[in-house]
Amino acid sequence: MEPEAKPQFAAGVWVVIPAYNEGAQLPSVVRSVLQHGYQVVVVDDGSAEEASLKLSTANAHVCRHLVNLGQGAALQTGIRYALSAGADYIVTFDADGQHCADEISRVVEPLLDDSCDIVLGSRFIEGGSAIGISTSKNFVLRCAIIFSRLASGLPLTDTHNGFRAMSRKAASAISITQNGMAHATQILTEISRNKLRMKEVPVTITYTEYSIQKGQRLSNAFNIAWESVMEMFKK
């Protein structure tokens, strides 16, 4: 089978991958993105396995936090790095294999004609899919959607989905100060605050035994919600 043709706009796309002790999955995730011609910056958020992380990402840019700060902080570091390197478009992409690199072009495409500033992936709209999602996870995410709509005022169908793309303008406007997982809600409130044009596109999220083990505990949803509420009162 011949390799898939690389998108003409690929050179201007930087994919930011926050990683914390993801050595087992990270090499294949990085390779899957690189083969499409995108630039990749991996942000090692204080992983204990620094040596293997650097070895596995030899063809990617690597930033490293000396201590674990949280996914929000890792994303902010990666976005700033990509902007300083001249990125036209920035994609945020998980390191655990839940996202599909083949869909990056779909997520970036609405930005190309300047019809929107930021694109959010959704597993819950027509064409999207959540493969292997548990009933409890699905319930918590559905509740989070309601909360995020109230917090941001945006007509969302999905939330806490790390697969998103933004123009240089949007990436420069959004400020992530929530170091932990509440950054996802903060990004939404930043979209609203900066009056950025948003669009959702369908994406596939695949839950594997590895990603479920690495993912957030459902009990932590209450901590995330509390941090998000506190962020709302700062508006």
C-alpha positions as CSV (number, residue, x, y, z in Angstrom):
1,M,0.0,0.0,0.0
2,E,1.4,3.4,-1.0
3,P,1.8,5.9,1.9
4,E,-0.9,8.5,2.2
5,A,-0.2,11.8,0.4
6,K,0.9,14.6,2.8
7,P,-1.4,17.6,3.0
8,Q,0.0,20.7,1.2
9,F,-0.4,22.7,4.4
10,A,1.3,20.2,6.6
11,A,4.6,22.2,6.9
12,G,2.8,25.0,8.8
13,V,1.1,22.7,11.2
14,W,2.7,22.0,14.6
15,V,1.3,19.2,16.7
16,V,1.7,19.7,20.5
17,I,1.8,16.4,22.5
18,P,2.0,16.7,26.3
19,A,3.5,13.5,27.8
20,Y,3.9,12.3,31.3
21,N,5.5,8.8,31.6
22,E,4.1,7.8,28.2
23,G,7.2,5.9,27.0
24,A,5.2,2.8,26.2
25,Q,2.9,4.5,23.7
26,L,4.6,7.7,22.7
27,P,6.9,6.4,20.0
28,S,4.1,5.0,17.8
29,V,2.0,8.2,18.4
30,V,4.9,10.5,17.4
31,R,5.6,8.3,14.3
32,S,2.0,8.4,13.2
33,V,2.0,12.2,13.3
34,L,5.4,12.7,11.7
35,Q,4.5,10.5,8.7
36,H,1.9,13.0,7.7
37,G,4.5,15.7,7.4
38,Y,3.5,17.7,10.5
39,Q,6.0,19.3,12.9
40,V,5.8,17.7,16.4
41,V,6.8,19.1,19.7
42,V,6.6,16.8,22.7
43,V,6.4,18.4,26.1
44,D,7.9,16.0,28.7
45,D,6.1,17.0,31.8
46,G,8.7,15.8,34.3
47,S,8.6,12.2,33.3
48,A,10.6,9.7,35.3
49,E,11.7,8.1,32.0
50,E,13.5,11.0,30.4
51,A,16.1,8.9,28.6
52,S,13.6,6.7,26.8
53,L,11.4,9.7,26.1
54,K,14.2,11.5,24.3
55,L,15.2,8.4,22.4
56,S,11.7,7.7,21.2
57,T,11.2,11.2,19.9
58,A,14.5,11.7,18.0
59,N,12.7,13.3,15.1
60,A,10.5,15.6,17.2
61,H,11.2,18.7,19.1
62,V,11.2,18.1,22.8
63,C,10.6,20.5,25.7
64,R,11.0,19.3,29.3
65,H,9.6,20.4,32.6
66,L,12.0,19.5,35.5
67,V,9.0,18.6,37.6
68,N,5.5,17.4,36.8
69,L,3.3,20.5,36.5
70,G,0.2,19.1,34.8
71,Q,-1.2,18.8,31.3
72,G,-2.4,22.4,31.1
73,A,1.1,23.7,31.8
74,A,2.6,21.2,29.3
75,L,0.1,22.5,26.6
76,Q,1.0,26.1,27.3
77,T,4.7,25.3,27.0
78,G,4.2,23.5,23.7
79,I,2.0,26.2,22.3
80,R,4.5,28.9,23.1
81,Y,7.3,26.9,21.6
82,A,5.3,26.3,18.4
83,L,4.4,30.0,18.1
84,S,8.1,31.0,18.6
85,A,9.0,28.5,15.8
86,G,6.6,30.2,13.4
87,A,3.6,27.8,13.4
88,D,0.6,28.8,11.3
89,Y,-1.7,26.3,12.9
90,I,-1.3,24.4,16.2
91,V,-3.0,21.1,17.0
92,T,-3.2,19.6,20.5
93,F,-3.0,15.8,20.5
94,D,-2.9,13.2,23.3
95,A,0.1,10.9,23.9
96,D,-1.8,7.8,24.9
97,G,-3.0,6.7,21.5
98,Q,-6.7,7.8,21.8
99,H,-6.5,10.2,18.9
100,C,-6.1,9.3,15.2
101,A,-3.3,11.1,13.3
102,D,-5.2,10.6,10.0
103,E,-7.9,13.0,11.3
104,I,-5.5,15.9,11.9
105,S,-6.2,17.2,8.4
106,R,-9.9,17.1,9.1
107,V,-9.5,19.1,12.3
108,V,-7.2,21.7,10.7
109,E,-9.2,22.1,7.4
110,P,-11.8,24.6,8.7
111,L,-9.0,27.0,9.7
112,L,-7.6,27.2,6.2
113,D,-10.2,29.5,4.7
114,D,-10.3,31.6,7.9
115,S,-13.9,30.7,8.5
116,C,-13.1,30.0,12.2
117,D,-10.3,30.6,14.7
118,I,-10.4,27.3,16.6
119,V,-11.7,23.8,15.9
120,L,-12.8,21.4,18.6
121,G,-12.9,17.7,18.0
122,S,-16.2,16.1,19.1
123,R,-16.8,12.4,19.6
124,F,-20.5,13.0,20.1
125,I,-21.6,14.7,16.9
126,E,-22.6,12.8,13.7
127,G,-19.5,11.2,12.2
128,G,-17.7,11.1,15.6
129,S,-17.1,8.0,17.6
130,A,-16.1,7.0,21.1
131,I,-14.8,3.4,20.7
132,G,-14.6,1.3,23.9
133,I,-16.0,4.0,26.2
134,S,-17.5,2.8,29.4
135,T,-21.0,3.6,30.6
136,S,-19.7,5.6,33.6
137,K,-17.2,7.5,31.5
138,N,-19.9,8.4,29.0
139,F,-22.2,9.6,31.8
140,V,-19.5,11.8,33.4
141,L,-18.6,13.4,30.0
142,R,-22.3,14.1,29.2
143,C,-22.6,15.9,32.6
144,A,-19.4,17.8,31.9
145,I,-20.8,19.0,28.6
146,I,-23.7,20.7,30.4
147,F,-21.3,22.3,32.9
148,S,-19.0,23.5,30.1
149,R,-21.9,25.0,28.2
150,L,-22.8,27.0,31.4
151,A,-19.3,28.0,32.1
152,S,-18.4,29.1,28.6
153,G,-21.7,30.0,26.9
154,L,-20.6,27.9,23.9
155,P,-23.0,25.4,22.2
156,L,-20.7,22.4,22.7
157,T,-21.4,18.8,22.1
158,D,-18.2,17.5,23.7
159,T,-15.8,18.7,26.4
160,H,-12.4,17.6,27.8
161,N,-11.5,16.4,24.4
162,G,-7.8,17.1,23.9
163,F,-8.0,16.9,20.1
164,R,-8.3,20.5,18.8
165,A,-6.7,22.9,16.3
166,M,-6.2,26.7,16.5
167,S,-4.9,29.4,14.2
168,R,-1.9,31.4,15.2
169,K,-4.2,34.2,16.2
170,A,-6.2,32.0,18.5
171,A,-3.1,30.3,20.0
172,S,-1.7,33.8,20.8
173,A,-4.9,35.0,22.4
174,I,-5.6,32.0,24.6
175,S,-3.8,32.0,28.0
176,I,-3.7,28.7,29.9
177,T,-3.1,29.3,33.6
178,Q,-4.8,26.1,34.9
179,N,-2.0,23.7,35.1
180,G,-4.2,20.6,35.7
181,M,-7.0,19.1,33.8
182,A,-9.3,22.1,34.4
183,H,-7.3,23.7,31.5
184,A,-9.9,22.2,29.1
185,T,-12.7,24.3,30.6
186,Q,-10.4,27.3,30.7
187,I,-9.7,27.0,27.0
188,L,-13.4,27.2,26.4
189,T,-13.9,30.3,28.5
190,E,-10.9,31.8,26.8
191,I,-12.6,31.2,23.4
192,S,-15.7,33.0,24.7
193,R,-13.7,35.8,26.4
194,N,-11.6,36.5,23.2
195,K,-14.7,36.2,21.0
196,L,-12.9,33.6,18.9
197,R,-14.9,31.9,16.1
198,M,-15.3,28.2,16.9
199,K,-16.4,25.1,15.0
200,E,-16.7,21.4,16.0
201,V,-15.8,18.5,13.8
202,P,-16.3,14.8,14.3
203,V,-13.3,12.8,15.6
204,T,-12.6,9.3,16.8
205,I,-11.6,8.6,20.3
206,T,-10.4,5.1,21.0
207,Y,-10.3,3.8,24.6
208,T,-7.8,1.0,25.0
209,E,-6.7,-0.8,28.2
210,Y,-3.6,1.3,28.2
211,S,-5.3,4.7,27.8
212,I,-8.0,3.8,30.4
213,Q,-5.3,2.9,32.9
214,K,-3.4,6.1,32.2
215,G,-6.5,8.3,32.1
216,Q,-8.1,10.5,34.7
217,R,-10.0,8.7,37.5
218,L,-13.7,9.4,37.4
219,S,-13.4,10.5,41.0
220,N,-11.1,13.3,40.0
221,A,-13.9,14.8,37.9
222,F,-15.1,16.6,41.1
223,N,-11.7,18.2,41.6
224,I,-11.7,19.3,38.0
225,A,-15.2,20.7,38.3
226,W,-14.1,22.7,41.5
227,E,-11.1,24.1,39.7
228,S,-13.3,25.1,36.8
229,V,-15.8,26.8,39.0
230,M,-13.1,28.8,40.6
231,E,-11.9,29.8,37.1
232,M,-15.4,31.0,36.3
233,F,-15.4,33.4,39.3
234,K,-12.2,35.0,37.9
235,K,-14.0,36.1,34.7
